[in-house]
Amino acid sequence: MKMPNNTTTINSSIADNPLKTRQDLAAALEQLTDPLWPLYSDGGARLTAGNTGAGYPASTAAMEGFSRVLWGLVPLLAGGGKTAHWDLILDGIRHGTDPSHEEYWGDVRDYDQRLVEMAVFGFALAAIPDKLWEPLVPQEQENLYNWLNQINAHPCHDCNWLFFNVLVNAGFSKIGRPYDKPQMERNLDRMDAFHLEDGWYSDGVGGHSDYYGPFAIHYYSLLYARLMEQEDPERSQLYKERAREFAPGFLAWFAPGGSALPYGRSMAYRFAQSAFWSAFAYAGLTTDTLTPGVVKGIVLRNLRWWFSQPIFDARGVLTIGYAYPSLVMAESYNAPGSPYWALKAFLPLALGDGHPFWQEDELPLPEIPAVMVQQAPHLVMVREEAAGHVAAFNSGHLSSNEHTHTSAKYEKFVYSTGFGFSVPRAEWGLSQGAFDSMLALSEGGDNLYRVRRRNAETAIEDNVLHAVWNPWRDVEVRSWIIAGLPWHIRLHRIAAGRPLDIAEGGFALGQEEELGRVLEAAGMAASTEWGTSAIKSLFGGWKGELVWPNANTNLLRPRTVLPTLTASLAPGVHWLASAVYGSPLSGSEPGPADLNAAAAAVLQQSPAELLNVTIREGNVSIITHTGKEKVILLD
């Protein structure tokens, strides 16, 4: 077996793929999977894509690698395509489900990762039984059935995982084998409790509304809606209606150039970001604005954006990371083969050449409001079309969890397609903490910073977001964010029962070589080939500085600079306000000739005036994006 090395690159063959036709997408799948075939085990049941570990054994990780490739191959075969390696896949299934074989995938436990990986087999049994089920001899069929049927004897986590059981049982029903219909119904009924408003789901009751809504719950719902339409027409219609309701809001997460909003966990699944749109087409859905040509454009532009990033190793294997390889941002459940969940975006391969998705011309995004309030995910989406920039301003959440870097992934004030977001590298100081788009607080002189993890209260009114949070029991922070682009304003009331050092981070700006910067008494601006980031004090005794976060903490750029305001507070009540600027460049377009001048020009602007904010003695008056006046009294 070939062993991995650490060199990373852009896959030139796939980067040159125009991704215009169904044949182009099939070629892209081949380009993605060709480097994997030498990495399969002798029995074909395990795919070892690398040497890093996850929160489950290496044998399970290798089984996961095997299964995730199927998210691309099953649609390919369902649409009449072929792969020269299907015999290897069938051998892997034969050996992986044979208890007497050395590559047996094993008996599963409660909440086992292998329960996750069973879902694609259920999809395959329903979609391509002639390719996956019928080639097996009776004993091999019995082995596969018995191995998958373990999912009916072991609980799954109370979140999107419940759909794994549904898909397996749907597959059983399609091939005429006994299936656990009562469990299937209980899971489907339970997931109705995750449904919120405007088509949004939370990932479990009280959970986050993130990509697990579109690329998991909605995705599986639309698979179910198409595959089980005859057996369950009522639910199938309900899932289609929810997807149509959800689609206009989710559309706002995509920038015109093809990138999508980095937000939440599991960012290593990369182009699974557009998998919802693939399922939207697969289920035959359209709206007046979301025509097949528009949906096609969303999927293909997103894939083109991803394939222009250095996300592959020297063999052409997908790495763990986001816009470049990085384990710093990864989840405990990210094994070397995990990123191939991204192949869920290849579902349009199941649609024939004559389908409207492939027949219609690719179209740009339809008109999207410059400001869109999304109450269910606690976000206000703001677009600056001229810069191709999308930002999600976040009121925060009332609950939290133990996933890796939860605060960084769910509790920053803003997330951005142009600047990404950063995660901590370690616990000491501002550089290790990489506190972009956050307020970080430390006990005076301690240099160990706390940030928002959960909130006592949150609210959104037009483009004004509000949250109350407690980094310590005797410290209360009341935050107001006035959302906008390229400027937004942050206002904090801090009631401190102890001395504090605080830091307000702007957008993390990519930097490789040249850096233009301007430091003023109460402001900091920086310009590079990736754009301009700035922060300036409006009131409160801030001072500006430039922080260099540890390398590989930002999802988009391995090296960044971070304009930051800092202050030291005595016990008592303090009001502080700042204005934050971010205008990204792609890095390939010409930047300003004089980076220092570009940075200086930003600090000369009047963000309060631009955002219709008036600061008076005793109050702050805000005219929201809909023309309402909101007054915040300064006690």
N, C-alpha and C positions, 0 to 999 in steps of 0.2 A: 504494500500500500504506500502510495506517495505521501510524504509528510509535508505539512504546511510550512511556509516560511513567512516572514513578517513584512515583505515588500508589498506595498499597496499601490493601486493604479486605477486609472479609468480603463474599462474594458473597451478597447478601440473598436472592435468589431460591432459591439452593441451600440456604442456611442454614434457610430456611422449609420446605424439602421434608421431609415427615415420614418418608420412606424406610421405608415399611411394606410396599409391594406391588411386584410386578414393574414395574408401570406407573410407580411412583415412581422406581425405579432407572433405568428408561429415560428418564424426564424429567430425572433428575440427569445422565445422560450428555449429553443435549441441552443442558442448562444449562452443562455444562463445555465442550462443543465449539462452541456457537453463537458465542462470541467469536472463534473461530479462523478461521472461513470467510473473512472479509475479508483474512486474512493470507496466504492461499495465493498462489503466483506465478501469472502469466498462464497458464502451461501446466498448472498444477495439481500439479506434481511436487515443489514445495518449500513448506515452511511455515516462515516466519521469525517466531518468536514474540517476539524481543527482539534487543538489540544486543550483549550480552556474548559473549565468546569462550570457546572450549574448546580442548582439546589436538589438535584436528583442524580442517580448513578450514571456513569458513562454509557452503560448498556442501554439505559432508557434514552439518553441523549442520542445515541446512534439509531435507535428505533424512531425517535422523533425526526431525525434527518431523513430517514426513509419515507415517512408518511407525508412530510410537508412538500416534497417534490410532487406528490400526487395532486395537490391543489392546482398545479398547472397541467399535468398530463391528463387528468380526467376530462376537463373541458376540451382539450385537444382531440381526444378520441371521441368524445360525445359529438363533436362537430364534424366528424368524418376524417380527421387528421390521423397521422401515423407517427409512431416513434420506433426506431430500430431497436430500442432497449426494453420493449414491453415484456419480452420473455424473461429478462432479468428481474423485472418487477414481479412477475408472476412467481418466479422461483423464490424471491424474497418473501412473498406472502405464504407460499407453501411451507417454507422453512421457519418463518417467524411465528406461525400458528401451530406448528407441530411440536407437541410437548416432548417428543423424543429427540428432537434435533438440537444440536448445540447452540444454534442461533434463535432458539425459541424466545419469543418476546416476554414470556413469563406470566405468572399469575399476578393480577393487579391487586392493589390495596385501595382502601377508601381514599378519595381525593387524590388519586394517582395521576401523574402527568400522562401516563399512557391512556387514560380516559379521554384526555384532550385529543390525542392523536387518532382515536377511533372515529371521530366525526367524518373525516374525509372518506373512510371506507363505507360508511353509511351512504354518503353522497354517491360514491362510485357504484354501490349495489343498485341504487335507484336509477342512476343516469346511464350506466354502461354495463348492465348485467351480462351482456353478450361478450364483453371484453374481459371482465374481471371474475364473474361467477361461473359462467358456463364452461370456460376452459379447464376448470378444476374438476378432478375426478371426485366421486361421492365422498371418500374419506377426507380429501382436502377441503371440500366444501364444509363438511362437518367440523373440521378443525377450525376453519375461519369463523364459522357461526359460533362455535363454543367460545373461542377467544373473545370475539366481540360481545357476546352475550354476558360477559362478566360485568358489563356496564350496568346491567339491570340488578346486580347484587351489591353494588358499591355506590355510595352517595357521591355526588359532585358538589362543588362549592355552589352556594346560593347566589349565582350571578349568571353571566353569559354561559358558564359551563353547563347549565341545565339543558342547553340546546344540543350538546353532544349526544346525550341519551336520546333525544328526539330524532336526530338524524340517523343514528344507528337503527332505531326501531322503524323509522320510515323505510330504510333500506331493507330490513327484514320483511316488512309488509309487501314490498315490491317484488321480492323473489319468492313469496309464498311461504316463508318460514314463520314459525310462531314468534310473536313479538309481544312486549309488555305494553299493551294499549293503556291500561290504567296509569302506569308510571308516566307514559308519554303525555297523557292528558293532564296529570298533576303538574308536570313541568311546564307545559304550555300555559296552563292557568296561572301558575306561580309567576311566570315571566310577565303576565299582564300587569302584575303589581309594580313592575319596574317602569312601566310606561308613564310618562309625565304629561307634557303638553306640547303642542305643535309637532308631534311625531317623535319627540326626544325620548330616549330611555336613559335611566341611570343603570350602572352596572351592579345591580342588586339594590334592594331597598335602602335608601339613604346613601347610596354610592355615588361616585363621580359620573358626570355625563361627559364622556371623552370619546376617543375613537372606538371604544368597545361598543358604542351604540351603532355607528355605521359599519365598521368592518367585522363585527361579530353578530350582535343581535339582529340588526336589520338584514345583514348579509344572509344569515341562516334562515331568517323569516322569509326572505324572497326565494331562496332555494326551496323551502317548504311550500311556498305559495305556488311555485311552478310544478314541482314534482308531485305534490299531494292535492292538486286542485280538484281532481275528481272525487277523492276520498273525503276531503274536508273543505268544501267550497266556501263555507262561511268564514273560516279562519283565513283561508287564502285571500279572500277579498279584503278582510280586515287588515292583513299585513301589507297588501298593496296600497290601501288607502293611507295607512300610517307612513309608508315610504314616500308617497306623493306629498303628504303634509310636511314631512321632515326635509325633503330635498331642497326647497328654496332657502332655508336657513343654513343648511350644510354647504350649499353652494358658496356662501360668503366666506368659508374657510379657505378658498382657493384663490391664488393670485393669478393675474392674467397670463403670466409667463409659465405657469404650470406647477409651481411649487405650492405646497399646502402648509397649513399652520402647524408648526411644531408645538405640541401641547399634550401633557399627560404622560402616562407610562407607555411602555412597549413601542417606543419610537424606533427600535431596531427592526421593526417590521416594514419600515420605509414605504414602498409603493402600495402596501395594503391600504394606505390612505385613500386611494381611489377605488378600492374594491366595492364600496357601496354602489358606485355608478356602474360598475360592471354588472352587479347583480340587478340593478335597476333596469338595465337593458335586457338581461337574461330573462327577467320576469315579464318583459313586454310592456314596460311602463313608459308613458310619455305624459307631458303636460303641454300647455300652449307655448311655454317658453323653453321647457326641457325636451326639445325634440331629439330624435336619435343623433342628428348631427352635432348638437350641443353636447350631449352626453359623451359621444365619441371623442369630441375635442377635450373634454375634461380628463378622460382616462389617458388618452395618448399624449397630451402635453405633460401630464404628471409623470408618465413613464419616461418621456424624453428628458425631462428635468433630472430625474433620478439617474438616468444612464449617462448623464454628463458629469456626474460627481465621482470622486475617487473612492468608491465603496467596495471595490474588489481587491483581492490579494493578487499576487503575481500569477497565480494559476487561473484566475478568473472566477474564483469562489467568492460569494458574498461574505463580507465580514460583519461582525457585530459592531454597531455604531449607528450614526445617523448620516451626516454628509461626508464623513470620513470615518475610518475605523477608530473605535474608542470603547474601552471597557468601563471607563469612569461613569458614563451615563447609563450603563446597562442594568437590566433587572437580574435578580438572583435566578430567574427561570430562563435566562438567555443562554442557551447552549450553542455550540458552533453551527448547528443546522437550523436553529430557530429562525434566522432571518428569512428563510424560504417560505414562511407563512405569507410573505409578500406576493407569492404566486397566485393568491386569491384574486388579484387584479386581472388575471388572464382568463377569467370566465367568459369574455366575449368570444373566445375560440370555440365555445359550444354553439355559437350562432353561425349558420351557414352563410356562404358568400352572398346569397340573395336577401339576407335579412337587412332591414332598413339601417341598422347600425353600420353595416359595411357598405351599403349602397349610397347613403347620403354623404354629402361633403362634410368634412370636419368644419365646425363653426366655432367662433370665439364665445367667451362667456356672455350671457345676456346682461342687460343692465342690472346692477346690484346697488341697493341704497348705500350711500356713503357712510351712514351710521345705521346699525341694525341692533336693536336690543333683543337678546336671547335669554329670557328669564330662566329657562330650565337648566342650561349649563352654567348659569351665573355670569354671563359674558355680555359685553357690548362690542360688537364687531365694527371696526372702522377701516375704511379703505381710502388710500391715496392713489388713485388710478395712474396719475402721471408718473409716479415713482414705482408703480407695480407693487405697492406695499400694502399688506394686510396686517392689522394688529387686533388682538383680542384682549380687551380690558376686563379684569376679573375681580368680582366682588369677594370671592373666596367662599369657603364652605363651612358648614356647621359640624362636619365630621371629618375624620382622618382615617388613615390605615397604616399598616406597617410595610408597605412597599418601599422600595429603595428611592430615596430622594423625594419623598412625597411633597415636602414643602416647595422644593424647586419646581416640581412638575405640575403642581396644582394651586399654589398659593402666591405666586408672584402677582404684581399689580398688572402686568401686561406681558403678552407673548406675541412674537412677531415673525412673519415670513422672511423679513430682511435681516434680522439680528438673532433669530433663534431664541434660546434661553440657555443659561448656564447652570451647572450643578456643582456642589462643593467637591473639592478634592480632599480636603482634610478640615480640621476643626479650628485651626489657629490663625486668627487674623483675617483681614479683608482679602488678601490675595488667595489664600487657600479656600476661603468661603465663596468667592466668586459671586457676590451678592448683586447681580444685575436685576433691575426692575423690582427691587425689594427694599424695605426698611429693615436694617439689621441693628440689633441692640446688644450691648455688652455692659455688664457691671463695671463701673468706673475703673479703668486700668487693668481689667481682667483679660481682655483680648480674645475672649471666647464669646462668640456672637449667637444670639437667638433670632429667629425670624418667625413669621406667621406660619402656624401649622393648622390651626382650626380657629373658627370665629364664634363669638357669642351671639353676634347679630350680623346680618348682611341685608342689603337692599340695593335695588337699582331703580332710578327714576330718570328716564331719558338717558342722556349721556353722563349722568352723575352716579357714581357707585359709592357705596358707604359700607364700612365694616367696623366692628368693635372686636378687639382681640386682646389677649392677655399673655404676654411673653413670660411674666411672673405673676404670682398671685397679687402682689402689691404694685403692679404696673399695668395700667390700662391704656391702650392705644385706640383712638377713634380716627379712622382714615377716610378721607373723601378723595376720589379720583375723578377729575373732569376729563373725560376721554376725548381725544382728538389726534389728528396727524397733520403735520409732523410734530407739533407740540402737544403735550398734555400737562395737566397741573395736578399736583398732589398736595393735600392739606392734612396735617396731623395734629390732633390734640393728645398730648402724652401726659398722663397723670402718673408721676413716678414716686414710688415709695423708697427709692434708693438712688444713689448717683449712677448716671448712665453715660456711656459713650455710644453715639448712634451714627449710622452711615446710611445715606440714601443713594442707591445705585441707579444710574441711567441705563441705557442700552449698551450691551457689550459689543464693541466694534472690532471686527477682524483687522489684524495688522500683520504684515510680513516684513516690509522694508521701511518705506518712508512714513513718517508721522508728522502731521501738522497739529500743533496744540496751542491753546491760549488759556492761560490761567488768570482769572481776575479775582478780586477780593472775595467774591461770593459766587463764583461760577467756574466751570471747566468745560472746554470744548475740545474735541479731537476729530481730525479728518485723516482718512487713509484712502487707499484705492477701493475700499469697500463702503465708503460713504462718510457721513458725519454723525457724531453722537455728542450731545451736550446736556448739561444740567446747570441751572442757575437758581440762586436763592431769591425768593420773593419776600420772605421775612422769616425771622427766627434765629439769627445768629449762626447761620451755616458758614463753613469755609470750603472752598473747592480743592480737590486734589485728583490726580490721575492714578488709578489702581491698575496694576498689571496682574490679572488673575493667573493662577497656575495654568500651565499648558493643558490642553485637551479637556477643559471644563465646559466649553461652549459647544452646542450641538452642530453649529454651522461652520465655525472656524477654529482651528486648533490653537491659534494664538490670538489673544484679544487685549484691548485696553478698555478701561471702564471709567468714564467720568463719574465722579462721586462727590457728594457733599457730606461733611462730617460736622459733628457738634458734640459738646460735653454738657450734660444737664445735671443740675443739682436736684434733690428731691423737691417735688412740687408739680404744678401744672404749667405746661409749656405748649405754645402754638407755633408750628413751623410750616412753611409752605415753600414749594419748589416747582419749577417748570422744567420739563424733560423733553429733549428734542431727539428725533431719530429720522434720518433720511438715508436709506441704503443705496448702494450701487452694486451692480452685479460682479464687479471685479474685472469684467471683460470689456466694459465700455470705458471711454476716456473719462478720467476723473479731473478735478480742478487742477489747473496748472500750479497754483500756489495754495498748498494745503493749509498753511498758517492763515492765509487770508480767508479761506473758506470757513475755517473754525471761528475766526474773529467775527466774521459777518453774522454768524448765527447768534452770537451773544449780544449783538446789537439789536436784535429783534425784540418786540414787546409781546410775549406770549399771552399775557393776561388779556390784552386788548384783542388779540386774534381769537381767543376762546370766549370772548364776551364775559370776562370775569372782572369784577370791580372790587378792589381791596380798600376797605375804609377802616377807620378806627372803630373797633367794636363789632364789625361784621364783614363777611365776604358775600357778595351778590353774584349769582351765576344766572345767565340766560342760557337755558338748555338748547339743544339742537332743534327742539320743536317750538321754541319761543317762550317757554314758561320761565318764570323767575323763581329761583331758589335762594334763600338767604340762610347763611350759617352764622350764628351768633358766636362771637369769641368771648368766652367768659373770663 
